[in-house]
Structures are given as C-alpha cells and as structure tokens.
Amino acid sequence: GAAETPLAPPPPPPRGPPKAETNRILVGSSTALQPIPARSSSHDQPFDKSNMAFTLVCSALALLWVPGMAFLYGGLVRSSSLLTVMMQSYMSMGVTAVMWYFVVFSLCFGSSLHGFVGDPRTYFLGSVTRSSPLGPDAAFSLRIPSLLLIIYQGMFAVISPVTIAGAFAGHFRFKPYLVFLIFWPIVVYAPICHWIWGGGFLMKWGVFDFAGGLVVHTAGGAAALAALAVAG
C-alpha cells in the first residue's frame, strides 16, 4: 500500500514571558476576548465609604473632647478663673490647628530624618491633595482620603495640650499659655508622634499605639508634671 505521510512535529513553545496584552479571558457567553485588567496598586483603589464615615465620626467625637474638657476644668477651679480656664481649652483649637497646618503635621508624618522627626519641608499642606501619599501609607491602607487622615490626626494634636492644661488650671496666665501652645507641639508632641505613628524608630521596632495612650496621654502626663514643677 501507499506509504503513510509522517506527522509534522508540533511547533516549539514561545520563549520569554508572555506579553501583557496577550492575556485574555472570555466574557459571559460571548466569543469576544477582553484583556485582563492590570492589578491596580493600593493608591489607585477607590475610597472605602464606610471607613471614611467612621473616620469622620471619630474626628467629630475627638473634637467634642475640647469643650468637654473646658467644662470639666471650669468646674474644678474658682469662679474667678472659670473663663480663663475655658478660654485656654478653646484656644488650643485655633492655635494648634494653625501650627498643625504649617509645620507640625510635616514634623509628625513627613519624610523621616534618621527616625527621629519628620522633615518639615515635606508637605506644608500646600501641595497635599486627597490622594497624596502620607507617612507610612496609613491613608491608603485604610482607603480614605489623605486630607481626612490629616483632619483625624489633627484632632489628637488639638486635644493633647488641652489634657495638660488641667494640671495647671488657674496657675498660668493667657500669654504664657499661648507660648506653650506654640512650642509644645513642635518640641514634644511632633517627635513622639513621629516615633510611633509617623514611621520613626519606635514604629520600626514594633511599638503600637492604637488609641493615643503613648502619644497623647503619656506625653501629656509628663508635660503636666513638668509644668507643675515650674508653676508650682
């Protein structure tokens, strides 16, 4: 009989990694082929509305701490010092918020300078948008706008001096307290916040502070003892 025709050998497999545009999947029952979308980074993911709402509520509750502490301290002093003590609490909202905008936020969450403090030139908040990367990417891990994280962290910076004011209620005049509001967030609060929350050396060592027990209360308690030693 006739000689059988030998089968042709299969073509060799393509060399090298497949191109991204050749990765395709079938969509539904259609025979059309659609490319697989590339995996987006955490910076490109949409914001989580539930996390945003929860962070806004927490920021509002933290802000209510200021008038609450003002009424608390007002009930602990003589009636002649009532307005002074309440005004000291409310002044923290204005002065510390301005300091937070200009320099304190950058000192807390800016590019780390040897793990000790943030670079004050990092943000200055003039070029920060809702999608700007901040500190150790906390905003993107939570999928909330960066500006919302700034507001939330700013509430802790505002209430920290208020917690200290109760130690020397009725002992400080308005002008010395104003000087304290300007320098304490820069000299004390910002470095400690950067150490633990902003990517500093304590954060790299594995130190966690979930509710401000170290950054706010421990630092505030030590500052209150120092203020009492000075004011008497």
Backbone torsions as a table, in degrees:
resi	resn	phi	psi	omega
1	GLY	NA	177.2	-177.6
2	ALA	-71.7	143.7	179.4
3	ALA	-68.9	137.8	-179.4
4	GLU	-74.1	140.8	179.2
5	THR	-77.2	125.1	-179.2
6	PRO	-67.7	144.7	179.2
7	LEU	-72.4	141.1	178.5
8	ALA	-71.7	141.1	179.6
9	PRO	-66.5	148.4	179.3
10	PRO	-64.1	149.9	179.5
11	PRO	-67.0	146.7	-179.5
12	PRO	-66.9	148.2	178.6
13	PRO	-65.4	148.1	179.2
14	PRO	-66.6	142.5	-179.9
15	ARG	-91.3	153.0	176.9
16	GLY	86.8	165.2	-179.0
17	PRO	-69.5	145.0	179.0
18	PRO	-65.7	147.7	178.5
19	LYS	-72.7	150.5	-177.1
20	ALA	-64.0	-32.3	-176.9
21	GLU	-75.4	-11.2	179.8
22	THR	-88.2	-10.3	178.9
23	ASN	-76.9	113.8	-175.0
24	ARG	-136.2	157.1	178.5
25	ILE	-134.6	158.9	175.3
26	LEU	-84.1	135.9	-180.0
27	VAL	-106.6	115.7	178.2
28	GLY	59.4	-140.9	178.9
29	SER	-94.6	1.6	-178.3
30	SER	-75.9	152.3	177.6
31	THR	-89.0	-1.4	178.9
32	ALA	-70.2	140.9	180.0
33	LEU	-101.0	131.4	-180.0
34	GLN	-117.9	139.5	178.8
35	PRO	-68.5	146.5	175.4
36	ILE	-74.7	124.8	179.5
37	PRO	-67.0	143.6	178.9
38	ALA	-67.6	145.9	179.9
39	ARG	-67.8	124.0	-177.4
40	SER	-81.7	150.5	177.1
41	SER	-75.8	171.4	-179.0
42	SER	-64.5	-24.1	179.8
43	HIS	-71.9	-23.7	-177.3
44	ASP	-95.4	-5.7	-178.6
45	GLN	-72.5	148.0	178.8
46	PRO	-68.2	156.5	179.6
47	PHE	-70.2	146.4	177.6
48	ASP	-88.1	112.8	-175.2
49	LYS	-65.7	-34.4	178.9
50	SER	-67.2	-41.1	176.7
51	ASN	-65.2	-37.1	178.0
52	MET	-64.1	-45.4	-180.0
53	ALA	-64.3	-42.1	179.8
54	PHE	-64.0	-41.3	179.4
55	THR	-66.6	-36.9	177.3
56	LEU	-65.0	-41.9	178.5
57	VAL	-64.4	-42.5	179.1
58	CYS	-64.7	-37.3	178.0
59	SER	-65.0	-42.0	179.1
60	ALA	-65.0	-41.6	178.9
61	LEU	-65.7	-38.1	177.4
62	ALA	-65.8	-36.0	178.4
63	LEU	-67.1	-33.0	178.0
64	LEU	-67.1	-14.8	177.1
65	TRP	-61.8	-33.9	-175.9
66	VAL	-63.6	-56.1	177.2
67	PRO	-65.2	-30.1	177.0
68	GLY	-63.8	-44.4	177.5
69	MET	-68.4	-31.5	178.0
70	ALA	-62.9	-44.4	178.1
71	PHE	-69.2	-35.3	178.7
72	LEU	-63.8	-50.3	-179.1
73	TYR	-67.2	-32.2	178.2
74	GLY	-63.0	-29.2	178.0
75	GLY	-83.2	-5.3	-178.1
76	LEU	-101.0	-8.1	-176.2
77	VAL	-116.5	173.7	176.9
78	ARG	-67.8	157.7	-177.9
79	SER	-62.7	-27.4	179.0
80	SER	-69.9	-23.0	-179.7
81	SER	-102.3	5.4	-174.3
82	LEU	-61.6	-51.6	-177.2
83	LEU	-66.0	-36.6	179.1
84	THR	-63.2	-44.8	-178.6
85	VAL	-66.9	-42.1	179.7
86	MET	-67.5	-37.4	178.1
87	MET	-67.6	-32.6	176.2
88	GLN	-62.8	-38.2	178.4
89	SER	-68.5	-44.1	-177.8
90	TYR	-71.8	-29.2	179.0
91	MET	-64.2	-27.9	178.2
92	SER	-62.8	-32.1	178.9
93	MET	-63.3	-39.5	-177.8
94	GLY	-82.1	-50.7	-174.5
95	VAL	-68.9	-48.2	-177.8
96	THR	-66.8	-34.1	177.4
97	ALA	-63.6	-40.5	177.4
98	VAL	-66.8	-43.6	177.8
99	MET	-63.1	-37.2	177.9
100	TRP	-62.1	-40.0	-178.7
101	TYR	-67.9	-45.4	-171.7
102	PHE	-78.2	-45.6	-169.9
103	VAL	-142.5	-33.0	-170.1
104	VAL	-66.5	-39.4	179.7
105	PHE	-61.7	-41.7	178.7
106	SER	-65.4	-36.1	176.9
107	LEU	-66.8	-30.0	-179.1
108	CYS	-82.6	-45.0	-170.8
109	PHE	-123.3	12.3	177.1
110	GLY	-76.7	-179.7	177.9
111	SER	-57.8	128.5	-171.7
112	SER	-68.5	131.6	173.9
113	LEU	-99.8	93.0	179.7
114	HIS	60.1	27.5	177.2
115	GLY	74.3	6.8	-175.0
116	PHE	-101.5	-44.0	-178.2
117	VAL	-153.9	157.7	179.3
118	GLY	-80.6	157.3	178.8
119	ASP	-74.4	119.2	-178.2
120	PRO	-65.8	-14.3	-179.9
121	ARG	-91.0	1.8	-172.0
122	THR	-67.4	-49.6	-171.8
123	TYR	-119.0	-60.3	-173.8
124	PHE	60.1	5.3	175.4
125	LEU	61.1	-1.1	178.2
126	GLY	-74.1	-33.1	-178.0
127	SER	-109.0	8.7	-179.5
128	VAL	-79.6	128.1	174.3
129	THR	-112.0	-179.5	-177.5
130	ARG	-68.6	-15.0	-178.5
131	SER	-114.1	13.6	179.7
132	SER	-70.5	137.3	176.3
133	PRO	-69.5	134.5	-176.6
134	LEU	-125.9	134.5	171.5
135	GLY	46.6	-132.4	-179.6
136	PRO	-86.2	36.9	177.8
137	ASP	61.6	33.2	-179.5
138	ALA	-65.4	-38.2	-177.8
139	ALA	-65.1	-38.8	-177.5
140	PHE	-76.7	-30.5	176.2
141	SER	-67.8	-30.6	176.5
142	LEU	-88.3	-12.4	-177.9
143	ARG	58.2	49.6	175.0
144	ILE	-124.8	156.7	177.7
145	PRO	-61.0	146.2	-179.9
146	SER	-62.1	-37.5	179.7
147	LEU	-64.3	-32.2	177.3
148	LEU	-68.4	-37.7	175.9
149	LEU	-64.5	-36.0	177.5
150	ILE	-63.7	-42.8	178.9
151	ILE	-64.1	-45.4	-177.5
152	TYR	-62.6	-47.9	179.2
153	GLN	-67.9	-29.5	177.6
154	GLY	-64.4	-28.8	178.0
155	MET	-64.7	-37.1	177.5
156	PHE	-66.7	-38.5	177.9
157	ALA	-66.1	-31.3	-179.4
158	VAL	-73.6	-43.1	-173.7
159	ILE	-81.1	-16.6	-178.6
160	SER	-62.2	-48.9	176.7
161	PRO	-64.5	-27.9	179.8
162	VAL	-65.6	-39.6	178.7
163	THR	-64.9	-29.2	179.4
164	ILE	-76.7	-33.6	-174.5
165	ALA	-60.8	-25.3	179.2
166	GLY	-66.3	-23.7	-178.8
167	ALA	-71.5	-36.2	-178.6
168	PHE	-114.8	32.3	179.0
169	ALA	-59.3	125.2	179.7
170	GLY	85.7	-0.7	-178.0
171	HIS	-108.0	-22.4	-178.6
172	PHE	-104.7	139.4	171.1
173	ARG	-80.9	176.1	-173.2
174	PHE	-69.2	-44.3	-176.0
175	LYS	-65.6	-46.8	175.4
176	PRO	-60.0	-36.6	177.9
177	TYR	-66.5	-35.2	177.6
178	LEU	-64.8	-40.4	175.7
179	VAL	-63.4	-39.5	177.0
180	PHE	-61.4	-41.7	-179.7
181	LEU	-64.9	-27.9	-178.8
182	ILE	-79.8	-42.7	-171.5
183	PHE	-93.1	-32.6	-175.9
184	TRP	-63.0	-43.8	177.9
185	PRO	-61.5	-31.2	-178.5
186	ILE	-79.4	-45.4	-172.1
187	VAL	-82.0	-35.3	-172.4
188	VAL	-111.2	-56.8	-171.2
189	TYR	-66.1	-47.6	-174.9
190	ALA	-60.2	-47.7	178.5
191	PRO	-61.8	-43.1	-179.0
192	ILE	-65.1	-41.1	177.5
193	CYS	-61.7	-40.4	179.3
194	HIS	-68.0	-38.0	179.2
195	TRP	-57.4	-40.5	-168.7
196	ILE	-104.2	-40.0	-175.5
197	TRP	-106.7	-23.0	-171.1
198	GLY	-101.2	11.6	179.2
199	GLY	94.9	19.4	179.9
200	GLY	-77.7	-169.5	-172.3
201	PHE	-68.5	-33.4	178.4
202	LEU	-68.8	-35.7	176.5
203	MET	-65.0	-37.8	178.1
204	LYS	-70.2	-25.3	176.3
205	TRP	-79.8	-6.0	178.5
206	GLY	97.3	16.6	178.8
207	VAL	-78.6	130.9	179.1
208	PHE	-118.6	142.5	174.4
209	ASP	-138.1	101.1	-172.1
210	PHE	-84.4	-23.2	-173.3
211	ALA	-135.1	16.5	177.7
212	GLY	84.3	15.4	-179.6
213	GLY	-63.7	-32.0	178.5
214	LEU	-92.9	-49.8	-174.0
215	VAL	-68.1	-41.5	-174.2
216	VAL	-96.5	-58.4	-168.7
217	HIS	-78.6	-43.6	178.9
218	THR	-66.7	-45.1	178.0
219	ALA	-65.3	-40.5	178.6
220	GLY	-66.3	-38.9	178.4
221	GLY	-64.7	-41.5	177.9
222	ALA	-66.1	-39.5	178.1
223	ALA	-66.4	-35.3	178.4
224	ALA	-65.7	-41.0	176.3
225	LEU	-63.0	-40.9	178.1
226	ALA	-65.1	-39.2	179.1
227	ALA	-65.7	-39.4	177.6
228	LEU	-65.5	-36.2	178.2
229	ALA	-65.5	-31.8	-179.3
230	VAL	-83.8	-46.6	-175.1
231	ALA	-79.0	-29.5	-179.8
232	GLY	84.1	NA	NA
